[in-house]
């Protein structure tokens, strides 16, 4: 029961919960879809 609850929370935390430090993206979005690096002018 505890393992299932922890796994469900980690799934929510990484896949569904937006993080302010990641510009309101989820950790999965930040990892799998990185922000493109802009070239210097």
mmCIF entry with sequence, helices, sheets and N, C-alpha, C, O atoms, coordinates in Angstrom:
data_MODEL
# 
_entry.id   MODEL 
# 
_entity.id                         1 
_entity.type                       polymer 
_entity.pdbx_number_of_molecules   1 
# 
_entity_poly.entity_id                      1 
_entity_poly.type                           'polypeptide(L)' 
_entity_poly.nstd_linkage                   no 
_entity_poly.nstd_monomer                   no 
_entity_poly.pdbx_seq_one_letter_code       
;(UNK)(UNK)(UNK)(UNK)(UNK)(UNK)(UNK)(UNK)(UNK)(UNK)(UNK)(UNK)(UNK)(UNK)(UNK)(UNK)
(UNK)(UNK)(UNK)(UNK)(UNK)(UNK)(UNK)(UNK)(UNK)(UNK)(UNK)(UNK)(UNK)(UNK)(UNK)(UNK)
(UNK)(UNK)(UNK)(UNK)(UNK)(UNK)(UNK)(UNK)(UNK)
;
_entity_poly.pdbx_seq_one_letter_code_can   XXXXXXXXXXXXXXXXXXXXXXXXXXXXXXXXXXXXXXXXX 
_entity_poly.pdbx_strand_id                 A 
# 
loop_
_entity_poly_seq.entity_id 
_entity_poly_seq.num 
_entity_poly_seq.mon_id 
_entity_poly_seq.hetero 
1 1  UNK n 
1 2  UNK n 
1 3  UNK n 
1 4  UNK n 
1 5  UNK n 
1 6  UNK n 
1 7  UNK n 
1 8  UNK n 
1 9  UNK n 
1 10 UNK n 
1 11 UNK n 
1 12 UNK n 
1 13 UNK n 
1 14 UNK n 
1 15 UNK n 
1 16 UNK n 
1 17 UNK n 
1 18 UNK n 
1 19 UNK n 
1 20 UNK n 
1 21 UNK n 
1 22 UNK n 
1 23 UNK n 
1 24 UNK n 
1 25 UNK n 
1 26 UNK n 
1 27 UNK n 
1 28 UNK n 
1 29 UNK n 
1 30 UNK n 
1 31 UNK n 
1 32 UNK n 
1 33 UNK n 
1 34 UNK n 
1 35 UNK n 
1 36 UNK n 
1 37 UNK n 
1 38 UNK n 
1 39 UNK n 
1 40 UNK n 
1 41 UNK n 
# 
_struct_asym.id          A 
_struct_asym.entity_id   1 
# 
loop_
_struct_conf.conf_type_id 
_struct_conf.id 
_struct_conf.pdbx_PDB_helix_id 
_struct_conf.beg_label_comp_id 
_struct_conf.beg_label_asym_id 
_struct_conf.beg_label_seq_id 
_struct_conf.pdbx_beg_PDB_ins_code 
_struct_conf.end_label_comp_id 
_struct_conf.end_label_asym_id 
_struct_conf.end_label_seq_id 
_struct_conf.pdbx_end_PDB_ins_code 
_struct_conf.beg_auth_comp_id 
_struct_conf.beg_auth_asym_id 
_struct_conf.beg_auth_seq_id 
_struct_conf.end_auth_comp_id 
_struct_conf.end_auth_asym_id 
_struct_conf.end_auth_seq_id 
_struct_conf.pdbx_PDB_helix_class 
_struct_conf.details 
_struct_conf.pdbx_PDB_helix_length 
HELX_P HELX_P1 AA1 UNK A 2  ? UNK A 15 ? UNK A 2  UNK A 15 1 ? 14 
HELX_P HELX_P2 AA2 UNK A 20 ? UNK A 22 ? UNK A 20 UNK A 22 5 ? 3  
HELX_P HELX_P3 AA3 UNK A 27 ? UNK A 32 ? UNK A 27 UNK A 32 1 ? 6  
# 
_struct_conf_type.id          HELX_P 
_struct_conf_type.criteria    ? 
_struct_conf_type.reference   ? 
# 
loop_
_atom_site.group_PDB 
_atom_site.id 
_atom_site.type_symbol 
_atom_site.label_atom_id 
_atom_site.label_alt_id 
_atom_site.label_comp_id 
_atom_site.label_asym_id 
_atom_site.label_entity_id 
_atom_site.label_seq_id 
_atom_site.pdbx_PDB_ins_code 
_atom_site.Cartn_x 
_atom_site.Cartn_y 
_atom_site.Cartn_z 
_atom_site.occupancy 
_atom_site.B_iso_or_equiv 
_atom_site.pdbx_formal_charge 
_atom_site.auth_seq_id 
_atom_site.auth_comp_id 
_atom_site.auth_asym_id 
_atom_site.auth_atom_id 
_atom_site.pdbx_PDB_model_num 
ATOM 1   N N  . UNK A 1 1  ? 0.824  -1.203 0.000   1.00 0.00 ? 1  UNK A N  1 
ATOM 2   C CA . UNK A 1 1  ? 0.000  0.000  0.000   1.00 0.00 ? 1  UNK A CA 1 
ATOM 3   C C  . UNK A 1 1  ? 0.864  1.261  0.000   1.00 0.00 ? 1  UNK A C  1 
ATOM 4   O O  . UNK A 1 1  ? 0.610  2.189  -0.768  1.00 0.00 ? 1  UNK A O  1 
ATOM 5   N N  . UNK A 1 2  ? 1.877  1.295  0.853   1.00 0.00 ? 2  UNK A N  1 
ATOM 6   C CA . UNK A 1 2  ? 2.729  2.486  0.918   1.00 0.00 ? 2  UNK A CA 1 
ATOM 7   C C  . UNK A 1 2  ? 3.498  2.683  -0.389  1.00 0.00 ? 2  UNK A C  1 
ATOM 8   O O  . UNK A 1 2  ? 3.628  3.807  -0.874  1.00 0.00 ? 2  UNK A O  1 
ATOM 9   N N  . UNK A 1 3  ? 4.003  1.594  -0.950  1.00 0.00 ? 3  UNK A N  1 
ATOM 10  C CA . UNK A 1 3  ? 4.753  1.710  -2.212  1.00 0.00 ? 3  UNK A CA 1 
ATOM 11  C C  . UNK A 1 3  ? 3.870  2.248  -3.331  1.00 0.00 ? 3  UNK A C  1 
ATOM 12  O O  . UNK A 1 3  ? 4.308  3.071  -4.135  1.00 0.00 ? 3  UNK A O  1 
ATOM 13  N N  . UNK A 1 4  ? 2.650  1.789  -3.378  1.00 0.00 ? 4  UNK A N  1 
ATOM 14  C CA . UNK A 1 4  ? 1.714  2.253  -4.399  1.00 0.00 ? 4  UNK A CA 1 
ATOM 15  C C  . UNK A 1 4  ? 1.429  3.737  -4.228  1.00 0.00 ? 4  UNK A C  1 
ATOM 16  O O  . UNK A 1 4  ? 1.391  4.484  -5.206  1.00 0.00 ? 4  UNK A O  1 
ATOM 17  N N  . UNK A 1 5  ? 1.229  4.160  -2.998  1.00 0.00 ? 5  UNK A N  1 
ATOM 18  C CA . UNK A 1 5  ? 0.958  5.575  -2.730  1.00 0.00 ? 5  UNK A CA 1 
ATOM 19  C C  . UNK A 1 5  ? 2.142  6.450  -3.114  1.00 0.00 ? 5  UNK A C  1 
ATOM 20  O O  . UNK A 1 5  ? 1.966  7.516  -3.705  1.00 0.00 ? 5  UNK A O  1 
ATOM 21  N N  . UNK A 1 6  ? 3.341  6.003  -2.782  1.00 0.00 ? 6  UNK A N  1 
ATOM 22  C CA . UNK A 1 6  ? 4.547  6.767  -3.123  1.00 0.00 ? 6  UNK A CA 1 
ATOM 23  C C  . UNK A 1 6  ? 4.718  6.829  -4.637  1.00 0.00 ? 6  UNK A C  1 
ATOM 24  O O  . UNK A 1 6  ? 5.038  7.885  -5.183  1.00 0.00 ? 6  UNK A O  1 
ATOM 25  N N  . UNK A 1 7  ? 4.508  5.716  -5.310  1.00 0.00 ? 7  UNK A N  1 
ATOM 26  C CA . UNK A 1 7  ? 4.635  5.687  -6.772  1.00 0.00 ? 7  UNK A CA 1 
ATOM 27  C C  . UNK A 1 7  ? 3.619  6.619  -7.421  1.00 0.00 ? 7  UNK A C  1 
ATOM 28  O O  . UNK A 1 7  ? 3.941  7.313  -8.385  1.00 0.00 ? 7  UNK A O  1 
ATOM 29  N N  . UNK A 1 8  ? 2.404  6.642  -6.902  1.00 0.00 ? 8  UNK A N  1 
ATOM 30  C CA . UNK A 1 8  ? 1.380  7.539  -7.449  1.00 0.00 ? 8  UNK A CA 1 
ATOM 31  C C  . UNK A 1 8  ? 1.765  8.996  -7.240  1.00 0.00 ? 8  UNK A C  1 
ATOM 32  O O  . UNK A 1 8  ? 1.574  9.819  -8.135  1.00 0.00 ? 8  UNK A O  1 
ATOM 33  N N  . UNK A 1 9  ? 2.304  9.326  -6.069  1.00 0.00 ? 9  UNK A N  1 
ATOM 34  C CA . UNK A 1 9  ? 2.692  10.713 -5.816  1.00 0.00 ? 9  UNK A CA 1 
ATOM 35  C C  . UNK A 1 9  ? 3.858  11.119 -6.718  1.00 0.00 ? 9  UNK A C  1 
ATOM 36  O O  . UNK A 1 9  ? 3.848  12.215 -7.280  1.00 0.00 ? 9  UNK A O  1 
ATOM 37  N N  . UNK A 1 10 ? 4.852  10.258 -6.862  1.00 0.00 ? 10 UNK A N  1 
ATOM 38  C CA . UNK A 1 10 ? 5.986  10.586 -7.734  1.00 0.00 ? 10 UNK A CA 1 
ATOM 39  C C  . UNK A 1 10 ? 5.528  10.775 -9.176  1.00 0.00 ? 10 UNK A C  1 
ATOM 40  O O  . UNK A 1 10 ? 6.033  11.653 -9.875  1.00 0.00 ? 10 UNK A O  1 
ATOM 41  N N  . UNK A 1 11 ? 4.596  9.977  -9.619  1.00 0.00 ? 11 UNK A N  1 
ATOM 42  C CA . UNK A 1 11 ? 4.030  10.142 -10.957 1.00 0.00 ? 11 UNK A CA 1 
ATOM 43  C C  . UNK A 1 11 ? 3.369  11.508 -11.084 1.00 0.00 ? 11 UNK A C  1 
ATOM 44  O O  . UNK A 1 11 ? 3.590  12.220 -12.063 1.00 0.00 ? 11 UNK A O  1 
ATOM 45  N N  . UNK A 1 12 ? 2.567  11.872 -10.106 1.00 0.00 ? 12 UNK A N  1 
ATOM 46  C CA . UNK A 1 12 ? 1.925  13.188 -10.104 1.00 0.00 ? 12 UNK A CA 1 
ATOM 47  C C  . UNK A 1 12 ? 2.971  14.296 -10.080 1.00 0.00 ? 12 UNK A C  1 
ATOM 48  O O  . UNK A 1 12 ? 2.869  15.252 -10.848 1.00 0.00 ? 12 UNK A O  1 
ATOM 49  N N  . UNK A 1 13 ? 3.971  14.185 -9.214  1.00 0.00 ? 13 UNK A N  1 
ATOM 50  C CA . UNK A 1 13 ? 4.985  15.224 -9.030  1.00 0.00 ? 13 UNK A CA 1 
ATOM 51  C C  . UNK A 1 13 ? 5.787  15.454 -10.311 1.00 0.00 ? 13 UNK A C  1 
ATOM 52  O O  . UNK A 1 13 ? 6.079  16.597 -10.661 1.00 0.00 ? 13 UNK A O  1 
ATOM 53  N N  . UNK A 1 14 ? 6.139  14.396 -10.999 1.00 0.00 ? 14 UNK A N  1 
ATOM 54  C CA . UNK A 1 14 ? 6.994  14.517 -12.180 1.00 0.00 ? 14 UNK A CA 1 
ATOM 55  C C  . UNK A 1 14 ? 6.242  14.724 -13.485 1.00 0.00 ? 14 UNK A C  1 
ATOM 56  O O  . UNK A 1 14 ? 6.787  15.317 -14.416 1.00 0.00 ? 14 UNK A O  1 
ATOM 57  N N  . UNK A 1 15 ? 5.019  14.256 -13.576 1.00 0.00 ? 15 UNK A N  1 
ATOM 58  C CA . UNK A 1 15 ? 4.309  14.293 -14.858 1.00 0.00 ? 15 UNK A CA 1 
ATOM 59  C C  . UNK A 1 15 ? 3.168  15.283 -14.927 1.00 0.00 ? 15 UNK A C  1 
ATOM 60  O O  . UNK A 1 15 ? 2.792  15.697 -16.024 1.00 0.00 ? 15 UNK A O  1 
ATOM 61  N N  . UNK A 1 16 ? 2.596  15.683 -13.789 1.00 0.00 ? 16 UNK A N  1 
ATOM 62  C CA . UNK A 1 16 ? 1.394  16.512 -13.836 1.00 0.00 ? 16 UNK A CA 1 
ATOM 63  C C  . UNK A 1 16 ? 1.533  17.835 -13.108 1.00 0.00 ? 16 UNK A C  1 
ATOM 64  O O  . UNK A 1 16 ? 0.851  18.795 -13.465 1.00 0.00 ? 16 UNK A O  1 
ATOM 65  N N  . UNK A 1 17 ? 2.393  17.924 -12.097 1.00 0.00 ? 17 UNK A N  1 
ATOM 66  C CA . UNK A 1 17 ? 2.470  19.117 -11.261 1.00 0.00 ? 17 UNK A CA 1 
ATOM 67  C C  . UNK A 1 17 ? 3.447  20.125 -11.856 1.00 0.00 ? 17 UNK A C  1 
ATOM 68  O O  . UNK A 1 17 ? 4.638  19.831 -11.954 1.00 0.00 ? 17 UNK A O  1 
ATOM 69  N N  . UNK A 1 18 ? 2.975  21.305 -12.257 1.00 0.00 ? 18 UNK A N  1 
ATOM 70  C CA . UNK A 1 18 ? 3.887  22.327 -12.776 1.00 0.00 ? 18 UNK A CA 1 
ATOM 71  C C  . UNK A 1 18 ? 4.757  22.893 -11.653 1.00 0.00 ? 18 UNK A C  1 
ATOM 72  O O  . UNK A 1 18 ? 4.308  23.024 -10.514 1.00 0.00 ? 18 UNK A O  1 
ATOM 73  N N  . UNK A 1 19 ? 5.988  23.222 -11.982 1.00 0.00 ? 19 UNK A N  1 
ATOM 74  C CA . UNK A 1 19 ? 6.938  23.757 -11.015 1.00 0.00 ? 19 UNK A CA 1 
ATOM 75  C C  . UNK A 1 19 ? 7.295  25.189 -11.409 1.00 0.00 ? 19 UNK A C  1 
ATOM 76  O O  . UNK A 1 19 ? 7.595  25.459 -12.572 1.00 0.00 ? 19 UNK A O  1 
ATOM 77  N N  . UNK A 1 20 ? 7.264  26.092 -10.454 1.00 0.00 ? 20 UNK A N  1 
ATOM 78  C CA . UNK A 1 20 ? 7.571  27.495 -10.752 1.00 0.00 ? 20 UNK A CA 1 
ATOM 79  C C  . UNK A 1 20 ? 9.023  27.659 -11.196 1.00 0.00 ? 20 UNK A C  1 
ATOM 80  O O  . UNK A 1 20 ? 9.318  28.518 -12.028 1.00 0.00 ? 20 UNK A O  1 
ATOM 81  N N  . UNK A 1 21 ? 9.931  26.850 -10.655 1.00 0.00 ? 21 UNK A N  1 
ATOM 82  C CA . UNK A 1 21 ? 11.340 26.967 -11.035 1.00 0.00 ? 21 UNK A CA 1 
ATOM 83  C C  . UNK A 1 21 ? 11.597 26.479 -12.459 1.00 0.00 ? 21 UNK A C  1 
ATOM 84  O O  . UNK A 1 21 ? 12.657 26.748 -13.023 1.00 0.00 ? 21 UNK A O  1 
ATOM 85  N N  . UNK A 1 22 ? 10.647 25.772 -13.036 1.00 0.00 ? 22 UNK A N  1 
ATOM 86  C CA . UNK A 1 22 ? 10.774 25.277 -14.412 1.00 0.00 ? 22 UNK A CA 1 
ATOM 87  C C  . UNK A 1 22 ? 9.866  26.048 -15.357 1.00 0.00 ? 22 UNK A C  1 
ATOM 88  O O  . UNK A 1 22 ? 9.459  25.537 -16.401 1.00 0.00 ? 22 UNK A O  1 
ATOM 89  N N  . UNK A 1 23 ? 9.555  27.275 -14.985 1.00 0.00 ? 23 UNK A N  1 
ATOM 90  C CA . UNK A 1 23 ? 8.693  28.137 -15.798 1.00 0.00 ? 23 UNK A CA 1 
ATOM 91  C C  . UNK A 1 23 ? 7.324  27.497 -16.015 1.00 0.00 ? 23 UNK A C  1 
ATOM 92  O O  . UNK A 1 23 ? 6.792  27.490 -17.125 1.00 0.00 ? 23 UNK A O  1 
ATOM 93  N N  . UNK A 1 24 ? 6.770  26.962 -14.932 1.00 0.00 ? 24 UNK A N  1 
ATOM 94  C CA . UNK A 1 24 ? 5.435  26.340 -14.896 1.00 0.00 ? 24 UNK A CA 1 
ATOM 95  C C  . UNK A 1 24 ? 5.333  25.100 -15.785 1.00 0.00 ? 24 UNK A C  1 
ATOM 96  O O  . UNK A 1 24 ? 4.246  24.755 -16.248 1.00 0.00 ? 24 UNK A O  1 
ATOM 97  N N  . UNK A 1 25 ? 6.445  24.442 -16.020 1.00 0.00 ? 25 UNK A N  1 
ATOM 98  C CA . UNK A 1 25 ? 6.427  23.169 -16.747 1.00 0.00 ? 25 UNK A CA 1 
ATOM 99  C C  . UNK A 1 25 ? 6.610  22.038 -15.744 1.00 0.00 ? 25 UNK A C  1 
ATOM 100 O O  . UNK A 1 25 ? 7.077  22.257 -14.626 1.00 0.00 ? 25 UNK A O  1 
ATOM 101 N N  . UNK A 1 26 ? 6.243  20.835 -16.149 1.00 0.00 ? 26 UNK A N  1 
ATOM 102 C CA . UNK A 1 26 ? 6.480  19.679 -15.296 1.00 0.00 ? 26 UNK A CA 1 
ATOM 103 C C  . UNK A 1 26 ? 7.933  19.240 -15.467 1.00 0.00 ? 26 UNK A C  1 
ATOM 104 O O  . UNK A 1 26 ? 8.557  19.574 -16.475 1.00 0.00 ? 26 UNK A O  1 
ATOM 105 N N  . UNK A 1 27 ? 8.487  18.497 -14.500 1.00 0.00 ? 27 UNK A N  1 
ATOM 106 C CA . UNK A 1 27 ? 9.846  17.993 -14.677 1.00 0.00 ? 27 UNK A CA 1 
ATOM 107 C C  . UNK A 1 27 ? 10.003 17.143 -15.938 1.00 0.00 ? 27 UNK A C  1 
ATOM 108 O O  . UNK A 1 27 ? 11.026 17.229 -16.617 1.00 0.00 ? 27 UNK A O  1 
ATOM 109 N N  . UNK A 1 28 ? 9.007  16.331 -16.254 1.00 0.00 ? 28 UNK A N  1 
ATOM 110 C CA . UNK A 1 28 ? 9.094  15.534 -17.483 1.00 0.00 ? 28 UNK A CA 1 
ATOM 111 C C  . UNK A 1 28 ? 9.151  16.417 -18.721 1.00 0.00 ? 28 UNK A C  1 
ATOM 112 O O  . UNK A 1 28 ? 9.920  16.135 -19.641 1.00 0.00 ? 28 UNK A O  1 
ATOM 113 N N  . UNK A 1 29 ? 8.351  17.480 -18.763 1.00 0.00 ? 29 UNK A N  1 
ATOM 114 C CA . UNK A 1 29 ? 8.392  18.399 -19.907 1.00 0.00 ? 29 UNK A CA 1 
ATOM 115 C C  . UNK A 1 29 ? 9.756  19.073 -20.002 1.00 0.00 ? 29 UNK A C  1 
ATOM 116 O O  . UNK A 1 29 ? 10.306 19.214 -21.094 1.00 0.00 ? 29 UNK A O  1 
ATOM 117 N N  . UNK A 1 30 ? 10.296 19.483 -18.878 1.00 0.00 ? 30 UNK A N  1 
ATOM 118 C CA . UNK A 1 30 ? 11.594 20.157 -18.878 1.00 0.00 ? 30 UNK A CA 1 
ATOM 119 C C  . UNK A 1 30 ? 12.709 19.208 -19.319 1.00 0.00 ? 30 UNK A C  1 
ATOM 120 O O  . UNK A 1 30 ? 13.648 19.631 -19.993 1.00 0.00 ? 30 UNK A O  1 
ATOM 121 N N  . UNK A 1 31 ? 12.613 17.950 -18.950 1.00 0.00 ? 31 UNK A N  1 
ATOM 122 C CA . UNK A 1 31 ? 13.656 16.985 -19.293 1.00 0.00 ? 31 UNK A CA 1 
ATOM 123 C C  . UNK A 1 31 ? 13.548 16.518 -20.740 1.00 0.00 ? 31 UNK A C  1 
ATOM 124 O O  . UNK A 1 31 ? 14.542 16.493 -21.466 1.00 0.00 ? 31 UNK A O  1 
ATOM 125 N N  . UNK A 1 32 ? 12.348 16.152 -21.152 1.00 0.00 ? 32 UNK A N  1 
ATOM 126 C CA . UNK A 1 32 ? 12.171 15.563 -22.478 1.00 0.00 ? 32 UNK A CA 1 
ATOM 127 C C  . UNK A 1 32 ? 11.983 16.588 -23.586 1.00 0.00 ? 32 UNK A C  1 
ATOM 128 O O  . UNK A 1 32 ? 12.162 16.261 -24.760 1.00 0.00 ? 32 UNK A O  1 
ATOM 129 N N  . UNK A 1 33 ? 11.624 17.824 -23.238 1.00 0.00 ? 33 UNK A N  1 
ATOM 130 C CA . UNK A 1 33 ? 11.443 18.888 -24.225 1.00 0.00 ? 33 UNK A CA 1 
ATOM 131 C C  . UNK A 1 33 ? 12.212 20.122 -23.762 1.00 0.00 ? 33 UNK A C  1 
ATOM 132 O O  . UNK A 1 33 ? 11.604 21.119 -23.373 1.00 0.00 ? 33 UNK A O  1 
ATOM 133 N N  . UNK A 1 34 ? 13.533 20.064 -23.802 1.00 0.00 ? 34 UNK A N  1 
ATOM 134 C CA . UNK A 1 34 ? 14.304 21.203 -23.298 1.00 0.00 ? 34 UNK A CA 1 
ATOM 135 C C  . UNK A 1 34 ? 14.056 22.472 -24.109 1.00 0.00 ? 34 UNK A C  1 
ATOM 136 O O  . UNK A 1 34 ? 13.751 22.422 -25.301 1.00 0.00 ? 34 UNK A O  1 
ATOM 137 N N  . UNK A 1 35 ? 14.191 23.585 -23.443 1.00 0.00 ? 35 UNK A N  1 
ATOM 138 C CA . UNK A 1 35 ? 14.043 24.881 -24.097 1.00 0.00 ? 35 UNK A CA 1 
ATOM 139 C C  . UNK A 1 35 ? 15.204 25.071 -25.064 1.00 0.00 ? 35 UNK A C  1 
ATOM 140 O O  . UNK A 1 35 ? 16.355 24.881 -24.673 1.00 0.00 ? 35 UNK A O  1 
ATOM 141 N N  . UNK A 1 36 ? 14.939 25.439 -26.307 1.00 0.00 ? 36 UNK A N  1 
ATOM 142 C CA . UNK A 1 36 ? 16.035 25.627 -27.264 1.00 0.00 ? 36 UNK A CA 1 
ATOM 143 C C  . UNK A 1 36 ? 16.952 26.772 -26.835 1.00 0.00 ? 36 UNK A C  1 
ATOM 144 O O  . UNK A 1 36 ? 16.504 27.779 -26.288 1.00 0.00 ? 36 UNK A O  1 
ATOM 145 N N  . UNK A 1 37 ? 18.225 26.591 -27.093 1.00 0.00 ? 37 UNK A N  1 
ATOM 146 C CA . UNK A 1 37 ? 19.216 27.616 -26.779 1.00 0.00 ? 37 UNK A CA 1 
ATOM 147 C C  . UNK A 1 37 ? 19.241 28.616 -27.928 1.00 0.00 ? 37 UNK A C  1 
ATOM 148 O O  . UNK A 1 37 ? 19.421 28.235 -29.085 1.00 0.00 ? 37 UNK A O  1 
ATOM 149 N N  . UNK A 1 38 ? 19.062 29.875 -27.612 1.00 0.00 ? 38 UNK A N  1 
ATOM 150 C CA . UNK A 1 38 ? 19.074 30.918 -28.634 1.00 0.00 ? 38 UNK A CA 1 
ATOM 151 C C  . UNK A 1 38 ? 20.513 31.304 -28.957 1.00 0.00 ? 38 UNK A C  1 
ATOM 152 O O  . UNK A 1 38 ? 21.354 31.395 -28.063 1.00 0.00 ? 38 UNK A O  1 
ATOM 153 N N  . UNK A 1 39 ? 20.788 31.528 -30.219 1.00 0.00 ? 39 UNK A N  1 
ATOM 154 C CA . UNK A 1 39 ? 22.119 31.931 -30.649 1.00 0.00 ? 39 UNK A CA 1 
ATOM 155 C C  . UNK A 1 39 ? 22.344 33.401 -30.312 1.00 0.00 ? 39 UNK A C  1 
ATOM 156 O O  . UNK A 1 39 ? 21.424 34.216 -30.381 1.00 0.00 ? 39 UNK A O  1 
ATOM 157 N N  . UNK A 1 40 ? 23.566 33.722 -29.951 1.00 0.00 ? 40 UNK A N  1 
ATOM 158 C CA . UNK A 1 40 ? 23.910 35.112 -29.656 1.00 0.00 ? 40 UNK A CA 1 
ATOM 159 C C  . UNK A 1 40 ? 23.914 35.921 -30.950 1.00 0.00 ? 40 UNK A C  1 
ATOM 160 O O  . UNK A 1 40 ? 24.245 35.405 -32.017 1.00 0.00 ? 40 UNK A O  1 
ATOM 161 N N  . UNK A 1 41 ? 23.551 37.163 -30.841 1.00 0.00 ? 41 UNK A N  1 
ATOM 162 C CA . UNK A 1 41 ? 23.488 38.030 -32.022 1.00 0.00 ? 41 UNK A CA 1 
ATOM 163 C C  . UNK A 1 41 ? 24.869 38.462 -32.462 1.00 0.00 ? 41 UNK A C  1 
ATOM 164 O O  . UNK A 1 41 ? 25.003 39.196 -33.442 1.00 0.00 ? 41 UNK A O  1 
# 
